[in-house]
């Protein structure tokens, strides 16, 4: 029943945002289709494939950022702040049930939304550009161009970056909303924490030469000269553990609360 309540509270935002993403992708791909067929641009199949995957993951990344905040502020903490939590906590369920059930429902919803976005946008891209990946030696990891105009694409790392970004931001917002008993304040404080981490990371890198882990680890050549803890595999493990730690912290906060 609590899973159904979570879906009922968030489904409007899911459908609206997914619709906006699909419309935006259709407009962008339509413009690319007209430009390609009017011979105003000339690109090789590898570049076409890179553009297609790039716009797909860019929209999925935007979807992950926004929907992580939208779904993260809907939990038992925000219910308590609105006055409906008293009714929930009188049910024959433990407090950990509401924390973990809500967290898992949000993770499933986020994952489904991101996968749906990727599937729809990629499907539209295939209709416009054709099967460009057939002409690429390695469609999941390759480089395009030479020198300063070169670029690289690592599809598995890009997908992992999007999913972990969604999980970390969702978990942080979820924890803040439970801690503060308010979904709106949870979002505000989550944004504040993310900004503080970004600014602190930039200051440490600029003045102390110390670089903190970042969720932007999809570029396979970005971490070559960095410390071992900045390698993609280590960062993925660290961010995964952090995303799982947030519901534990939310449970501890709710268990200690006098409600």
Buried (B, 14 or more C-beta within 10 A) or exposed (E): EBEEBBBEBBEEBBEEBBEBBBEBBBEBBEEBBEEBEEEEEEBEBBBBBBBBBBBBBBBBBBBBBBBBBBBBBBBBBBBBBEEEBEEBBEEEEEBBBBBBBBBEBBBEBBBEBBEBBBEBBBEBBBEBBEEBBEEBEEBBBBBBEEEEEEEBBBBEBBBBBBBBBBBBBBBBBBBBBBBBBBBEBBBBBBBEBBEEBEEEBEEEEEEEEEBEBBBEBBBBEBBEEEEEEBBBEBBBEEBBEBBEEBBBBBBBBBEEBEE
